[in-house]
């Protein structure tokens, strides 16, 4: 199930607070569309992601736990996740 309008708005608001949007030259409508497209893509591809996960994780982990794993990996790839082991 995709995010409702309030959750999409709050996602956008936090995203905007987290980044310096002046540097990337996008408008708020551009970002609204990007949040919607990302949410829709996640919804459309959740089965593919789930299938890619190895057992026993796939069969044991909840949807929430799988989503958090996805987010942690994506944040690390984006350079936004600092681990204690990084020093």
Backbone as a printed PyTorch tensor [residue, N CA C, xyz], in Angstrom:
tensor([[[  0.8450,  -1.1750,   0.0000],
         [  0.0000,   0.0000,   0.0000],
         [  0.8960,   1.2470,   0.0000]],

        [[  0.6490,   2.1500,  -0.9240],
         [  1.4390,   3.3700,  -0.9930],
         [  1.1050,   4.2970,   0.1790]],

        [[  1.9580,   5.2790,   0.3710],
         [  1.7410,   6.2700,   1.4300],
         [  0.5120,   7.1160,   1.1060]],

        [[ -0.1730,   7.5640,   2.1330],
         [ -1.2880,   8.4810,   1.8910],
         [ -0.7200,   9.8830,   1.6390]],

        [[ -1.5770,  10.8200,   1.2770],
         [ -1.1310,  12.1750,   0.9140],
         [ -0.3890,  12.8610,   2.0520]],

        [[ -0.8390,  12.6700,   3.2830],
         [ -0.1700,  13.2910,   4.4310],
         [  1.2360,  12.7350,   4.6080]],

        [[  1.3760,  11.4150,   4.5060],
         [  2.6990,  10.8110,   4.6610],
         [  3.6390,  11.2040,   3.5280]],

        [[  3.1050,  11.3120,   2.3200],
         [  3.9490,  11.7680,   1.2030],
         [  4.4100,  13.2070,   1.4540]],

        [[  3.4940,  14.0590,   1.9100],
         [  3.8570,  15.4480,   2.2020],
         [  4.9240,  15.5140,   3.2920]],

        [[  4.7520,  14.7350,   4.3510],
         [  5.7130,  14.7610,   5.4510],
         [  7.0640,  14.1970,   5.0230]],

        [[  7.0480,  13.2080,   4.1370],
         [  8.2990,  12.6890,   3.5830],
         [  9.0120,  13.7890,   2.8030]],

        [[  8.2590,  14.4800,   1.9620],
         [  8.8260,  15.5810,   1.1880],
         [  9.3600,  16.6710,   2.1040]],

        [[  8.6060,  17.0410,   3.1210],
         [  9.0330,  18.1080,   4.0300],
         [ 10.3480,  17.7490,   4.7120]],

        [[ 10.4580,  16.5100,   5.1850],
         [ 11.7010,  16.1050,   5.8470],
         [ 12.8560,  16.0370,   4.8560]],

        [[ 12.5840,  15.5570,   3.6540],
         [ 13.6030,  15.5050,   2.6070],
         [ 14.1210,  16.9100,   2.2990]],

        [[ 13.2040,  17.8670,   2.1910],
         [ 13.5920,  19.2450,   1.9000],
         [ 14.4140,  19.8460,   3.0420]],

        [[ 14.0660,  19.5210,   4.2830],
         [ 14.8420,  20.0180,   5.4210],
         [ 16.2370,  19.4010,   5.4540]],

        [[ 16.3650,  18.1950,   4.9320],
         [ 17.6270,  17.4620,   5.0080],
         [ 18.6330,  17.8590,   3.9370]],

        [[ 18.1900,  18.4910,   2.8880],
         [ 19.0670,  18.8000,   1.7610],
         [ 19.0730,  20.2860,   1.4630]],

        [[ 20.1360,  20.7360,   0.8230],
         [ 20.1940,  22.1120,   0.3370],
         [ 19.6590,  22.1170,  -1.0900]],

        [[ 18.3630,  22.3650,  -1.2410],
         [ 17.7330,  22.2600,  -2.5510],
         [ 18.1830,  23.3450,  -3.5110]],

        [[ 18.7740,  24.4080,  -2.9990],
         [ 19.2950,  25.4590,  -3.8800],
         [ 20.3650,  24.8910,  -4.8140]],

        [[ 21.0840,  23.8840,  -4.3310],
         [ 22.1850,  23.3380,  -5.1160],
         [ 21.7230,  22.4250,  -6.2440]],

        [[ 20.5310,  21.8650,  -6.1390],
         [ 20.1110,  20.9310,  -7.1710],
         [ 19.1030,  21.5130,  -8.1500]],

        [[ 18.6050,  22.7110,  -7.9020],
         [ 17.7720,  23.4260,  -8.8640],
         [ 16.4290,  22.7960,  -9.1890]],

        [[ 15.7930,  22.1600,  -8.2270],
         [ 14.4880,  21.5710,  -8.4520],
         [ 13.4140,  22.3630,  -7.7230]],

        [[ 12.2220,  22.3740,  -8.3000],
         [ 11.1100,  23.0710,  -7.6780],
         [ 10.3600,  22.1110,  -6.7460]],

        [[  9.4940,  22.6850,  -5.9160],
         [  8.6900,  21.8480,  -5.0250],
         [  7.8040,  20.8900,  -5.8250]],

        [[  7.1470,  21.3220,  -6.9030],
         [  6.3620,  20.3610,  -7.6970],
         [  7.2220,  19.2180,  -8.2700]],

        [[  8.4700,  19.5270,  -8.6470],
         [  9.3770,  18.4750,  -9.1120],
         [  9.5870,  17.4310,  -8.0160]],

        [[  9.7610,  17.9080,  -6.7880],
         [ 10.0060,  17.0080,  -5.6600],
         [  8.7580,  16.2410,  -5.2570]],

        [[  7.5940,  16.8820,  -5.3320],
         [  6.3310,  16.1910,  -5.0550],
         [  6.1790,  15.0110,  -6.0220]],

        [[  6.4420,  15.2590,  -7.2880],
         [  6.3410,  14.1970,  -8.2950],
         [  7.3650,  13.0940,  -8.0380]],

        [[  8.5640,  13.4690,  -7.6030],
         [  9.6050,  12.4760,  -7.3330],
         [  9.2550,  11.6000,  -6.1310]],

        [[  8.6810,  12.2030,  -5.0880],
         [  8.2460,  11.4180,  -3.9270],
         [  7.1590,  10.4330,  -4.3540]],

        [[  6.1880,  10.8950,  -5.1100],
         [  5.1050,  10.0160,  -5.5730],
         [  5.6530,   8.8880,  -6.4440]],

        [[  6.5490,   9.2070,  -7.3580],
         [  7.1140,   8.1900,  -8.2430],
         [  7.9250,   7.1590,  -7.4610]],

        [[  8.6740,   7.6230,  -6.4690],
         [  9.4560,   6.7030,  -5.6410],
         [  8.5410,   5.7850,  -4.8470]],

        [[  7.5180,   6.3500,  -4.2340],
         [  6.5680,   5.5500,  -3.4640],
         [  5.8690,   4.5330,  -4.3660]],

        [[  5.4650,   4.9620,  -5.5530],
         [  4.8100,   4.0550,  -6.4980],
         [  5.7640,   2.9470,  -6.9490]],

        [[  7.0340,   3.2840,  -7.1880],
         [  8.0250,   2.2870,  -7.6100],
         [  8.2290,   1.2430,  -6.5190]],

        [[  8.3390,   1.7060,  -5.2770],
         [  8.5100,   0.7650,  -4.1620],
         [  7.3150,  -0.1880,  -4.1100]],

        [[  6.1160,   0.3460,  -4.2410],
         [  4.9130,  -0.4860,  -4.2200],
         [  4.9380,  -1.5110,  -5.3510]],

        [[  5.3090,  -1.0670,  -6.5380],
         [  5.3110,  -1.9410,  -7.7140],
         [  6.4040,  -2.9990,  -7.6800]],

        [[  7.4830,  -2.7380,  -6.9510],
         [  8.6360,  -3.6310,  -6.9690],
         [  8.8840,  -4.3740,  -5.6690]],

        [[  7.9540,  -4.3050,  -4.7280],
         [  8.1810,  -4.9650,  -3.4500],
         [  8.2740,  -6.4790,  -3.5800]],

        [[  7.5340,  -7.0640,  -4.5140],
         [  7.6180,  -8.5150,  -4.7080],
         [  8.9970,  -8.9070,  -5.2150]],

        [[  9.5370,  -8.1320,  -6.1360],
         [ 10.8730,  -8.4060,  -6.6660],
         [ 11.9270,  -8.3000,  -5.5720]],

        [[ 11.8240,  -7.2810,  -4.7360],
         [ 12.7630,  -7.1100,  -3.6260],
         [ 12.6530,  -8.2900,  -2.6660]],

        [[ 11.4380,  -8.6610,  -2.3190],
         [ 11.2330,  -9.7650,  -1.3910],
         [ 11.8260, -11.0590,  -1.9460]],

        [[ 11.6030, -11.3100,  -3.2320],
         [ 12.1220, -12.5200,  -3.8680],
         [ 13.6510, -12.5320,  -3.8710]],

        [[ 14.2750, -11.3620,  -3.9620],
         [ 15.7340, -11.2760,  -3.9810],
         [ 16.3600, -11.5600,  -2.6200]],

        [[ 15.5960, -11.4350,  -1.5630],
         [ 16.1300, -11.6620,  -0.2180],
         [ 16.3520, -13.1500,   0.0220]],

        [[ 17.4580, -13.4950,   0.6660],
         [ 17.7230, -14.9130,   0.9280],
         [ 16.8750, -15.4430,   2.0850]],

        [[ 16.6510, -16.7290,   2.0480],
         [ 16.0280, -17.3940,   3.1900],
         [ 17.1190, -17.6200,   4.2390]],

        [[ 16.8780, -17.6020,   5.4940],
         [ 15.5550, -17.5480,   6.0990],
         [ 15.0340, -16.1280,   6.3180]],

        [[ 15.8350, -15.1030,   5.9580],
         [ 15.4050, -13.7190,   6.1800],
         [ 14.0600, -13.4550,   5.5070]],

        [[ 13.9280, -13.8580,   4.2430],
         [ 12.7060, -13.5830,   3.4710],
         [ 11.4670, -14.1230,   4.1730]],

        [[ 11.5420, -15.3160,   4.6940],
         [ 10.3800, -15.9370,   5.3010],
         [ 10.1420, -15.5450,   6.7480]],

        [[ 11.1560, -15.0000,   7.3870],
         [ 11.0650, -14.6970,   8.8110],
         [ 10.8010, -13.2220,   9.1070]],

        [[ 11.4540, -12.3340,   8.3680],
         [ 11.3740, -10.8930,   8.6480],
         [ 10.0080, -10.3320,   8.2640]],

        [[  9.5360,  -9.3860,   9.0600],
         [  8.2810,  -8.7000,   8.7650],
         [  8.4850,  -7.7140,   7.6150]],

        [[  7.3940,  -7.2470,   7.0510],
         [  7.4620,  -6.2320,   5.9900],
         [  8.1710,  -4.9810,   6.5060]],

        [[  7.8690,  -4.5790,   7.7350],
         [  8.5200,  -3.4030,   8.3250],
         [ 10.0300,  -3.6090,   8.4300]],

        [[ 10.4580,  -4.7790,   8.8660],
         [ 11.8790,  -5.0650,   9.0140],
         [ 12.5710,  -5.0780,   7.6520]],

        [[ 11.9190,  -5.6450,   6.6400],
         [ 12.4780,  -5.6640,   5.2850],
         [ 12.5980,  -4.2450,   4.7350]],

        [[ 11.5990,  -3.4210,   5.0070],
         [ 11.6350,  -2.0290,   4.5480],
         [ 12.7770,  -1.2740,   5.2160]],

        [[ 12.9720,  -1.4940,   6.5030],
         [ 14.0900,  -0.8450,   7.2060],
         [ 15.4330,  -1.2860,   6.6370]],

        [[ 15.5770,  -2.5680,   6.3280],
         [ 16.8130,  -3.0470,   5.7160],
         [ 17.0660,  -2.3180,   4.4010]],

        [[ 16.0360,  -2.2160,   3.5650],
         [ 16.1480,  -1.5090,   2.2910],
         [ 16.6070,  -0.0650,   2.5120]],

        [[ 15.9930,   0.5980,   3.4990],
         [ 16.3210,   1.9970,   3.7880],
         [ 17.7590,   2.1480,   4.2770]],

        [[ 18.1940,   1.2680,   5.1520],
         [ 19.5620,   1.3400,   5.6640],
         [ 20.5790,   1.1670,   4.5440]],

        [[ 20.3470,   0.1860,   3.6770],
         [ 21.2690,  -0.0300,   2.5620],
         [ 21.2660,   1.1830,   1.6300]],

        [[ 20.0780,   1.7170,   1.3250],
         [ 19.9870,   2.8900,   0.4460],
         [ 20.6600,   4.1080,   1.0740]],

        [[ 20.4630,   4.3250,   2.3760],
         [ 21.0940,   5.4650,   3.0580],
         [ 22.6180,   5.3290,   3.0400]],

        [[ 23.1200,   4.1200,   3.2410],
         [ 24.5730,   3.9100,   3.2110],
         [ 25.1040,   4.1860,   1.8080]],

        [[ 24.3890,   3.7220,   0.7990],
         [ 24.7990,   3.9580,  -0.5870],
         [ 24.8220,   5.4500,  -0.9070]],

        [[ 23.9270,   6.2020,  -0.2740],
         [ 23.8440,   7.6470,  -0.5120],
         [ 24.8240,   8.4250,   0.3570]],

        [[ 25.5840,   7.7370,   1.1900],
         [ 26.5410,   8.4170,   2.0640],
         [ 25.8940,   9.0890,   3.2520]],

        [[ 24.6870,   8.6640,   3.6230],
         [ 23.9560,   9.3040,   4.7160],
         [ 23.8680,   8.4480,   5.9790]],

        [[ 24.4700,   7.2540,   5.9570],
         [ 24.4260,   6.3700,   7.1110],
         [ 25.8340,   6.1740,   7.6430]],

        [[ 26.0740,   6.6680,   8.8300],
         [ 27.3620,   6.5020,   9.4960],
         [ 27.2230,   5.3570,  10.4950]],

        [[ 28.1170,   4.3960,  10.4140],
         [ 28.1110,   3.2690,  11.3450],
         [ 29.1860,   3.4920,  12.4100]],

        [[ 28.9680,   2.9640,  13.5870],
         [ 29.9530,   3.0720,  14.6660],
         [ 31.3180,   2.5680,  14.2230]],

        [[ 31.3220,   1.5440,  13.3750],
         [ 32.5790,   0.9470,  12.9100],
         [ 33.3620,   1.8560,  11.9730]],

        [[ 32.7470,   2.9320,  11.4860],
         [ 33.4430,   3.8810,  10.6050],
         [ 34.4480,   4.7220,  11.3720]],

        [[ 34.3310,   4.7460,  12.6860],
         [ 35.2590,   5.5300,  13.4980],
         [ 34.8220,   6.9420,  13.7360]]])
